[in-house]
Amino acid sequence: MKFDKTDEFAADWKSLPLDHRRIFRSLMTAFNAAGEAYLSDPGRQWPAGLRVKPMINTKGIWEMTWSFSGPDGRATFEFVQIDGETAVRWRRIGRHGIYQNP
């Protein structure tokens, strides 16, 4: 699955602790597979461990929560078109505070 990132995501990433980065990277194989499966069948459920769902009151923005504590890890994304393919644009990454401006 192709992906892109916002400038905000890049800035968030730079300030993210190394353990958060490692955890996020370790989830990308499962996330990509689940994303491809979702695109082929939007009725399909995302894996429970990724805790992916559409954000409330933010049309087209999704959230992924991989930990609620130790570390509190969350990211937001949206589906976009890149070179004629549906792809993921990562918008924000960090703690719960990213939801104030997802």
N, CA, C and O atoms as a MOPAC input file, in Angstrom:
PM7 MOZYME 1SCF
protein

 N      0.85200 1    -1.17200 1     0.00000 1
 C      0.00000 1     0.00000 1     0.00000 1
 C      0.89600 1     1.23200 1     0.00000 1
 O      1.83800 1     1.32600 1     0.78700 1
 N      0.59800 1     2.16600 1    -0.88100 1
 C      1.34500 1     3.42000 1    -0.91300 1
 C      0.90900 1     4.29400 1     0.25100 1
 O     -0.19900 1     4.16900 1     0.77400 1
 N      1.82600 1     5.19300 1     0.64500 1
 C      1.47100 1     6.12800 1     1.69700 1
 C      2.17000 1     7.45600 1     1.47100 1
 O      3.13500 1     7.56700 1     0.71500 1
 N      1.64900 1     8.44000 1     2.14500 1
 C      2.18900 1     9.79200 1     2.14700 1
 C      2.07200 1    10.27000 1     3.58600 1
 O      1.45200 1     9.60300 1     4.41300 1
 N      2.65400 1    11.40300 1     3.88500 1
 C      2.52300 1    11.96400 1     5.23200 1
 C      2.44200 1    13.47000 1     5.13400 1
 O      2.98400 1    14.08300 1     4.21500 1
 N      1.75700 1    14.05300 1     6.09500 1
 C      1.66000 1    15.51300 1     6.16200 1
 C      2.91400 1    16.06100 1     6.83700 1
 O      3.67200 1    15.32600 1     7.47000 1
 N      3.11100 1    17.35400 1     6.68900 1
 C      4.21400 1    18.01000 1     7.39500 1
 C      4.03300 1    17.87800 1     8.90600 1
 O      5.00900 1    17.74700 1     9.64300 1
 N      2.78400 1    17.91400 1     9.36200 1
 C      2.49900 1    17.76300 1    10.80200 1
 C      2.93300 1    16.38000 1    11.28900 1
 O      3.50400 1    16.25000 1    12.37200 1
 N      2.65900 1    15.34600 1    10.48300 1
 C      3.08100 1    14.00200 1    10.85900 1
 C      4.60400 1    13.94200 1    10.96800 1
 O      5.14500 1    13.37800 1    11.91900 1
 N      5.28700 1    14.52700 1     9.98600 1
 C      6.75300 1    14.51400 1    10.00000 1
 C      7.29400 1    15.21000 1    11.24600 1
 O      8.24400 1    14.72900 1    11.86400 1
 N      6.69400 1    16.33500 1    11.61300 1
 C      7.12800 1    17.04800 1    12.82300 1
 C      6.82000 1    16.23000 1    14.07600 1
 O      7.64500 1    16.14400 1    14.98500 1
 N      5.61900 1    15.62600 1    14.12000 1
 C      5.25600 1    14.77100 1    15.25700 1
 C      6.25800 1    13.61900 1    15.38500 1
 O      6.69500 1    13.28100 1    16.48500 1
 N      6.61200 1    13.02600 1    14.25000 1
 C      7.51800 1    11.86300 1    14.23400 1
 C      8.87100 1    12.22400 1    14.84200 1
 O      9.44000 1    11.44400 1    15.60500 1
 N      9.37800 1    13.39000 1    14.50800 1
 C     10.68600 1    13.81600 1    15.02000 1
 C     10.68900 1    13.94000 1    16.53600 1
 O     11.71500 1    13.71300 1    17.17800 1
 N      9.54400 1    14.30000 1    17.11300 1
 C      9.48700 1    14.46400 1    18.56600 1
 C      8.99200 1    13.20300 1    19.27900 1
 O      8.89300 1    13.18200 1    20.50500 1
 N      8.68500 1    12.16300 1    18.52000 1
 C      8.18300 1    10.92100 1    19.09800 1
 C      9.32300 1    10.12600 1    19.73600 1
 O     10.38100 1     9.97800 1    19.12400 1
 N      9.13100 1     9.61900 1    20.94100 1
 C     10.17300 1     8.80100 1    21.56300 1
 C     10.49800 1     7.56500 1    20.69900 1
 O      9.63800 1     7.06600 1    19.97300 1
 N     11.71300 1     7.09400 1    20.78700 1
 C     12.15700 1     5.95700 1    19.96700 1
 C     11.30000 1     4.71100 1    20.17000 1
 O     11.03700 1     3.98300 1    19.21300 1
 N     10.85900 1     4.45600 1    21.41000 1
 C     10.03700 1     3.26500 1    21.63500 1
 C      8.69500 1     3.38200 1    20.90500 1
 O      8.16500 1     2.37500 1    20.43400 1
 N      8.14700 1     4.57600 1    20.80500 1
 C      6.90600 1     4.78600 1    20.05800 1
 C      7.14100 1     4.51400 1    18.57200 1
 O      6.32400 1     3.87300 1    17.91200 1
 N      8.26200 1     5.00600 1    18.05700 1
 C      8.58300 1     4.78600 1    16.64000 1
 C      8.71000 1     3.30100 1    16.32700 1
 O      8.19600 1     2.82100 1    15.31700 1
 N      9.40100 1     2.58100 1    17.20800 1
 C      9.58000 1     1.13800 1    16.99300 1
 C      8.23500 1     0.41000 1    16.97100 1
 O      7.99600 1    -0.44300 1    16.11600 1
 N      7.37100 1     0.75100 1    17.90800 1
 C      6.06200 1     0.10000 1    17.96900 1
 C      5.25900 1     0.40900 1    16.71100 1
 O      4.66700 1    -0.49100 1    16.11600 1
 N      5.23600 1     1.67500 1    16.30400 1
 C      4.49200 1     2.06100 1    15.10700 1
 C      5.01700 1     1.30700 1    13.88500 1
 O      4.23500 1     0.73800 1    13.12300 1
 N      6.31900 1     1.30100 1    13.70100 1
 C      6.90900 1     0.58000 1    12.55800 1
 C      6.55600 1    -0.90100 1    12.58900 1
 O      6.29800 1    -1.50300 1    11.54800 1
 N      6.54500 1    -1.48600 1    13.78100 1
 C      6.26500 1    -2.92300 1    13.88500 1
 C      4.83600 1    -3.26400 1    13.48500 1
 O      4.54300 1    -4.41700 1    13.16900 1
 N      3.94500 1    -2.28000 1    13.49600 1
 C      2.54300 1    -2.50200 1    13.14300 1
 C      2.25900 1    -2.33700 1    11.65400 1
 O      1.17600 1    -2.69500 1    11.19000 1
 N      3.20500 1    -1.80700 1    10.91000 1
 C      2.92800 1    -1.43900 1     9.52300 1
 C      2.64400 1    -2.62600 1     8.60000 1
 O      1.85400 1    -2.48000 1     7.66700 1
 N      3.24100 1    -3.76800 1     8.81500 1
 C      2.92300 1    -4.93400 1     7.99000 1
 C      1.46600 1    -5.32200 1     8.17300 1
 O      0.75000 1    -5.54700 1     7.19700 1
 N      1.02600 1    -5.40200 1     9.42600 1
 C     -0.37500 1    -5.73500 1     9.71100 1
 C     -1.31100 1    -4.62900 1     9.21700 1
 O     -2.37800 1    -4.91400 1     8.67300 1
 N     -0.91000 1    -3.36600 1     9.40600 1
 C     -1.74800 1    -2.26200 1     8.96300 1
 C     -1.91100 1    -2.28500 1     7.44700 1
 O     -3.02400 1    -2.13300 1     6.94300 1
 N     -0.82100 1    -2.47200 1     6.72100 1
 C     -0.89600 1    -2.48700 1     5.26000 1
 C     -1.78700 1    -3.61900 1     4.75600 1
 O     -2.60400 1    -3.41400 1     3.85900 1
 N     -1.63300 1    -4.80400 1     5.32600 1
 C     -2.47100 1    -5.94100 1     4.92400 1
 C     -3.94200 1    -5.65400 1     5.22800 1
 O     -4.81300 1    -5.91800 1     4.39900 1
 N     -4.21300 1    -5.11800 1     6.40500 1
 C     -5.59100 1    -4.81100 1     6.77900 1
 C     -6.16200 1    -3.68700 1     5.91400 1
 O     -7.33900 1    -3.71400 1     5.55500 1
 N     -5.33200 1    -2.70500 1     5.58100 1
 C     -5.77600 1    -1.61800 1     4.71600 1
 C     -6.13600 1    -2.11200 1     3.32700 1
 O     -7.15300 1    -1.70100 1     2.77000 1
 N     -5.31300 1    -2.99000 1     2.75700 1
 C     -5.60700 1    -3.57600 1     1.44900 1
 C     -6.90900 1    -4.37700 1     1.50800 1
 O     -7.73800 1    -4.29500 1     0.60200 1
 N     -7.07700 1    -5.14500 1     2.57400 1
 C     -8.29600 1    -5.93900 1     2.72800 1
 C     -9.51400 1    -5.03300 1     2.85300 1
 O    -10.56200 1    -5.31600 1     2.27300 1
 N     -9.38300 1    -3.94900 1     3.60500 1
 C    -10.49000 1    -3.00700 1     3.76300 1
 C    -10.85300 1    -2.35900 1     2.42000 1
 O    -12.03300 1    -2.21100 1     2.10200 1
 N     -9.86100 1    -1.98200 1     1.64900 1
 C    -10.13000 1    -1.34600 1     0.35900 1
 C    -10.84000 1    -2.29000 1    -0.60300 1
 O    -11.66700 1    -1.85600 1    -1.40500 1
 N    -10.51800 1    -3.57600 1    -0.52600 1
 C    -11.19100 1    -4.53200 1    -1.40800 1
 C    -12.58200 1    -4.88800 1    -0.90100 1
 O    -13.43200 1    -5.32600 1    -1.67600 1
 N    -12.82300 1    -4.70100 1     0.41300 1
 C    -14.12800 1    -4.98600 1     1.00600 1
 C    -14.35000 1    -4.04200 1     2.19000 1
 O    -14.01900 1    -4.38900 1     3.32400 1
 N    -14.91500 1    -2.83600 1     1.93500 1
 C    -15.09000 1    -1.84600 1     3.01100 1
 C    -15.95800 1    -2.31500 1     4.17400 1
 O    -15.98000 1    -1.65600 1     5.21400 1
 N    -16.65800 1    -3.40700 1     4.03900 1
 C    -17.44000 1    -3.93800 1     5.14400 1
 C    -16.61800 1    -4.78800 1     6.09500 1
 O    -17.08300 1    -5.15900 1     7.17300 1
 N    -15.41300 1    -5.08700 1     5.69700 1
 C    -14.52300 1    -5.93900 1     6.49700 1
 C    -14.02500 1    -5.18800 1     7.73000 1
 O    -13.74400 1    -3.99000 1     7.67800 1
 N    -13.92500 1    -5.91200 1     8.82500 1
 C    -13.43900 1    -5.32500 1    10.08100 1
 C    -11.91400 1    -5.21700 1    10.06600 1
 O    -11.23100 1    -6.07800 1     9.51100 1
 N    -11.39300 1    -4.17000 1    10.66900 1
 C     -9.94900 1    -4.03500 1    10.87400 1
 C     -9.55300 1    -4.94300 1    12.03600 1
 O    -10.38800 1    -5.20500 1    12.90200 1
 N     -8.32600 1    -5.42700 1    12.08900 1
 C     -7.89400 1    -6.24300 1    13.23300 1
 C     -8.06200 1    -5.48200 1    14.54600 1
 O     -7.72900 1    -4.30100 1    14.63900 1
 N     -8.57300 1    -6.16300 1    15.53800 1
 C     -8.85300 1    -5.52800 1    16.83100 1
 C     -7.60600 1    -4.89000 1    17.44200 1
 O     -7.70300 1    -3.84200 1    18.07900 1
 N     -6.44700 1    -5.50100 1    17.25800 1
 C     -5.21600 1    -4.98300 1    17.85300 1
 C     -4.78100 1    -3.63400 1    17.31200 1
 O     -4.03000 1    -2.91500 1    17.97100 1
 N     -5.24600 1    -3.28100 1    16.11200 1
 C     -4.88200 1    -1.98100 1    15.53900 1
 C     -5.82200 1    -0.87100 1    15.99300 1
 O     -5.47600 1     0.30700 1    15.90500 1
 N     -6.99500 1    -1.23100 1    16.47300 1
 C     -7.99800 1    -0.26400 1    16.94600 1
 C     -8.19000 1     0.86900 1    15.93500 1
 O     -8.04400 1     2.04500 1    16.26800 1
 N     -8.52100 1     0.49700 1    14.69800 1
 C     -8.75700 1     1.47000 1    13.63900 1
 C    -10.24000 1     1.73800 1    13.52600 1
 O    -11.05200 1     0.81200 1    13.50900 1
 N    -10.59400 1     3.02400 1    13.44800 1
 C    -11.99700 1     3.39300 1    13.26500 1
 C    -12.06500 1     4.81100 1    12.71400 1
 O    -11.12600 1     5.59000 1    12.87800 1
 N    -13.17300 1     5.14700 1    12.06100 1
 C    -13.32900 1     6.53200 1    11.60500 1
 C    -13.46400 1     7.46100 1    12.81300 1
 O    -14.09400 1     7.10700 1    13.80900 1
 N    -12.87700 1     8.63400 1    12.71600 1
 C    -13.01300 1     9.60400 1    13.80300 1
 C    -14.41400 1    10.19600 1    13.77200 1
 O    -15.01200 1    10.34200 1    12.70600 1
 N    -14.92300 1    10.53000 1    14.92600 1
 C    -16.23500 1    11.15100 1    15.04200 1
 C    -16.10700 1    12.62600 1    14.68100 1
 O    -15.15900 1    13.29300 1    15.09400 1
 N    -17.06200 1    13.12900 1    13.91200 1
 C    -17.14000 1    14.54200 1    13.52400 1
 C    -15.94400 1    15.03200 1    12.70500 1
 O    -15.65600 1    16.22800 1    12.70400 1
 N    -15.24700 1    14.13900 1    12.01400 1
 C    -14.13100 1    14.52700 1    11.14500 1
 C    -14.22000 1    13.66800 1     9.88400 1
 O    -13.56600 1    12.63000 1     9.78200 1
 N    -15.01500 1    14.09900 1     8.95400 1
 C    -15.29300 1    13.32000 1     7.75300 1
 C    -14.00200 1    12.92700 1     7.02700 1
 O    -13.18200 1    13.77300 1     6.67300 1
 N    -13.85300 1    11.63100 1     6.82000 1
 C    -12.74500 1    11.11500 1     6.04800 1
 C    -11.45500 1    10.88600 1     6.81000 1
 O    -10.48200 1    10.40000 1     6.23300 1
 N    -11.41900 1    11.22500 1     8.09700 1
 C    -10.20900 1    11.00900 1     8.89600 1
 C    -10.42700 1     9.81400 1     9.81300 1
 O    -11.45800 1     9.68700 1    10.47200 1
 N     -9.43000 1     8.95000 1     9.83400 1
 C     -9.46400 1     7.72800 1    10.63700 1
 C     -8.43500 1     7.83500 1    11.76000 1
 O     -7.49200 1     8.62300 1    11.68800 1
 N     -8.63700 1     7.03200 1    12.78600 1
 C     -7.67900 1     6.97600 1    13.88600 1
 C     -7.24100 1     5.54200 1    14.11300 1
 O     -7.98900 1     4.59600 1    13.86300 1
 N     -6.01000 1     5.40000 1    14.59400 1
 C     -5.47900 1     4.09800 1    14.99700 1
 C     -4.87200 1     4.29200 1    16.37600 1
 O     -4.05900 1     5.19400 1    16.58200 1
 N     -5.26100 1     3.45700 1    17.30800 1
 C     -4.72700 1     3.51300 1    18.66700 1
 C     -4.07500 1     2.18000 1    18.96500 1
 O     -4.75500 1     1.15800 1    19.05800 1
 N     -2.76500 1     2.18500 1    19.11600 1
 C     -2.10000 1     0.91300 1    19.40000 1
 C     -1.80800 1     0.72300 1    20.87200 1
 O     -1.41800 1    -0.36600 1    21.29200 1
 N     -1.99500 1     1.78700 1    21.67400 1
 C     -1.80200 1     1.64300 1    23.10800 1
 C     -2.50100 1     2.79000 1    23.82800 1
 O     -2.42500 1     3.94300 1    23.40200 1
 N     -3.17500 1     2.46800 1    24.90900 1
 C     -3.81400 1     3.49700 1    25.72500 1
 C     -2.91100 1     3.93900 1    26.87200 1
 O     -3.12500 1     4.99200 1    27.47200 1
 N     -1.90700 1     3.12900 1    27.16800 1
 C     -0.98700 1     3.47900 1    28.25100 1
 C      0.35100 1     2.81700 1    27.99800 1
 O      0.42700 1     1.72000 1    27.44400 1
 N      1.36900 1     3.47900 1    28.39800 1
 C      2.72700 1     2.95700 1    28.37200 1
 C      3.22000 1     2.32000 1    27.09900 1
 O      3.41700 1     1.10500 1    27.12400 1
 N      3.43700 1     2.97200 1    26.01900 1
 C      3.17500 1     4.36800 1    25.70300 1
 C      1.78000 1     4.56400 1    25.11600 1
 O      1.21800 1     3.66100 1    24.49500 1
 N      1.24200 1     5.74000 1    25.32000 1
 C     -0.03900 1     6.14600 1    24.73800 1
 C      0.23900 1     6.43000 1    23.26700 1
 O      0.81700 1     7.46800 1    22.94500 1
 N     -0.15800 1     5.53600 1    22.36900 1
 C      0.19700 1     5.66800 1    20.96400 1
 C     -1.00700 1     5.77200 1    20.05600 1
 O     -1.86900 1     4.89400 1    20.04100 1
 N     -1.05900 1     6.85700 1    19.29700 1
 C     -2.19800 1     7.10400 1    18.40700 1
 C     -1.69600 1     7.74700 1    17.12300 1
 O     -0.67200 1     8.42900 1    17.10700 1
 N     -2.43800 1     7.51600 1    16.05100 1
 C     -2.12800 1     8.15600 1    14.77800 1
 C     -3.43500 1     8.40200 1    14.03300 1
 O     -4.42000 1     7.68900 1    14.22400 1
 N     -3.42200 1     9.42100 1    13.18400 1
 C     -4.58400 1     9.68700 1    12.34100 1
 C     -4.14400 1     9.59400 1    10.88100 1
 O     -2.99200 1     9.86100 1    10.53900 1
 N     -5.09700 1     9.20700 1    10.03400 1
 C     -4.79400 1     9.06500 1     8.62000 1
 C     -6.05600 1     9.26500 1     7.80600 1
 O     -7.16100 1     9.32700 1     8.34500 1
 N     -5.87000 1     9.36500 1     6.49300 1
 C     -6.99100 1     9.45400 1     5.56900 1
 C     -6.61100 1     8.68600 1     4.30900 1
 O     -5.43200 1     8.46300 1     4.03400 1
 N     -7.61000 1     8.29200 1     3.56300 1
 C     -7.37000 1     7.64500 1     2.28200 1
 C     -7.31700 1     8.72500 1     1.20600 1
 O     -8.17700 1     9.60400 1     1.15500 1
 N     -6.30400 1     8.65100 1     0.35000 1
 C     -6.10700 1     9.61400 1    -0.73300 1
 C     -5.75000 1     8.84900 1    -2.00800 1
 O     -5.55800 1     7.63300 1    -1.97700 1
 N     -5.66500 1     9.55600 1    -3.10700 1
 C     -5.23100 1     8.97200 1    -4.37200 1
 C     -3.78900 1     9.39600 1    -4.65400 1
 O     -3.46300 1    10.58200 1    -4.60300 1
 N     -2.93800 1     8.43000 1    -4.95000 1
 C     -1.55700 1     8.67900 1    -5.35900 1
 C     -1.31700 1     7.87200 1    -6.62500 1
 O     -1.41800 1     6.64500 1    -6.61600 1
 N     -1.00300 1     8.55200 1    -7.69400 1
 C     -0.76200 1     7.88800 1    -8.98000 1
 C     -1.90600 1     6.96100 1    -9.36800 1
 O     -1.68000 1     5.86200 1    -9.87400 1
 N     -3.14100 1     7.41100 1    -9.12600 1
 C     -4.31300 1     6.63600 1    -9.50100 1
 C     -4.63500 1     5.47400 1    -8.58000 1
 O     -5.54800 1     4.70200 1    -8.87100 1
 N     -3.92000 1     5.32900 1    -7.48800 1
 C     -4.16100 1     4.25400 1    -6.51200 1
 C     -4.63200 1     4.85900 1    -5.19700 1
 O     -4.21300 1     5.95000 1    -4.81000 1
 N     -5.51100 1     4.12900 1    -4.52100 1
 C     -5.89500 1     4.55700 1    -3.17000 1
 C     -4.72300 1     4.27800 1    -2.24300 1
 O     -4.14800 1     3.18900 1    -2.25200 1
 N     -4.38200 1     5.27400 1    -1.44800 1
 C     -3.24200 1     5.19300 1    -0.54600 1
 C     -3.62200 1     5.80600 1     0.80000 1
 O     -4.70900 1     6.36200 1     0.95700 1
 N     -2.73000 1     5.69900 1     1.74800 1
 C     -2.92300 1     6.27500 1     3.08100 1
 C     -2.04600 1     7.50900 1     3.21200 1
 O     -0.86200 1     7.48000 1     2.87500 1
 N     -2.63200 1     8.58600 1     3.69900 1
 C     -1.85600 1     9.76400 1     4.09100 1
 C     -1.90700 1     9.83500 1     5.61500 1
 O     -2.96200 1    10.04500 1     6.21200 1
 N     -0.74200 1     9.65400 1     6.22200 1
 C     -0.64400 1     9.78400 1     7.67300 1
 C     -0.68400 1    11.26500 1     8.01100 1
 O      0.07400 1    12.05600 1     7.45000 1
 N     -1.56900 1    11.63800 1     8.92900 1
 C     -1.80000 1    13.04400 1     9.25700 1
 C     -1.08300 1    13.47600 1    10.53500 1
 O     -0.39100 1    14.49400 1    10.54100 1
 N     -1.24200 1    12.71500 1    11.61200 1
 C     -0.64700 1    13.04800 1    12.91400 1
 C     -0.25100 1    11.75000 1    13.60600 1
 O     -0.78700 1    10.68400 1    13.30100 1
 N      0.69300 1    11.84900 1    14.54100 1
 C      1.08400 1    10.71000 1    15.36400 1
 C      1.53700 1    11.24100 1    16.72000 1
 O      2.17600 1    12.28900 1    16.81100 1
 N      1.19800 1    10.50400 1    17.76400 1
 C      1.61100 1    10.93200 1    19.10500 1
 C      0.67400 1    10.41700 1    20.17200 1
 O      0.26600 1     9.25600 1    20.16400 1
 N      0.34800 1    11.29000 1    21.07500 1
 C     -0.54500 1    10.96000 1    22.18600 1
 C     -1.94800 1    11.48900 1    21.90900 1
 O     -2.22200 1    11.99500 1    20.82100 1
 N     -2.82100 1    11.37400 1    22.88200 1
 C     -4.22700 1    11.75300 1    22.73200 1
 C     -4.39500 1    13.19500 1    22.22300 1
 O     -5.38200 1    13.48900 1    21.54800 1
 N     -3.47500 1    14.07900 1    22.52600 1
 C     -3.56700 1    15.47300 1    22.12700 1
 C     -3.62500 1    15.71300 1    20.62700 1
 O     -4.05500 1    16.78100 1    20.19200 1
 N     -3.19600 1    14.73100 1    19.82200 1
 C     -3.24700 1    14.92500 1    18.36600 1
 C     -4.68200 1    15.03100 1    17.87300 1
 O     -4.92300 1    15.54600 1    16.78100 1
 N     -5.63900 1    14.55000 1    18.66300 1
 C     -7.03800 1    14.59200 1    18.25200 1
 C     -7.60900 1    16.01100 1    18.25100 1
 O     -8.66100 1    16.25500 1    17.66000 1
 N     -6.92400 1    16.94400 1    18.90600 1
 C     -7.39200 1    18.32900 1    18.89200 1
 C     -7.26600 1    18.95000 1    17.50900 1
 O     -8.02700 1    19.85200 1    17.15800 1
 N     -6.29600 1    18.46400 1    16.71400 1
 C     -6.10500 1    18.91500 1    15.33600 1
 C     -5.65300 1    17.70400 1    14.51900 1
 O     -4.48100 1    17.59100 1    14.16000 1
 N     -6.60600 1    16.79100 1    14.22500 1
 C     -6.22200 1    15.51000 1    13.63100 1
 C     -5.70800 1    15.64100 1    12.20800 1
 O     -5.34900 1    14.64100 1    11.58700 1

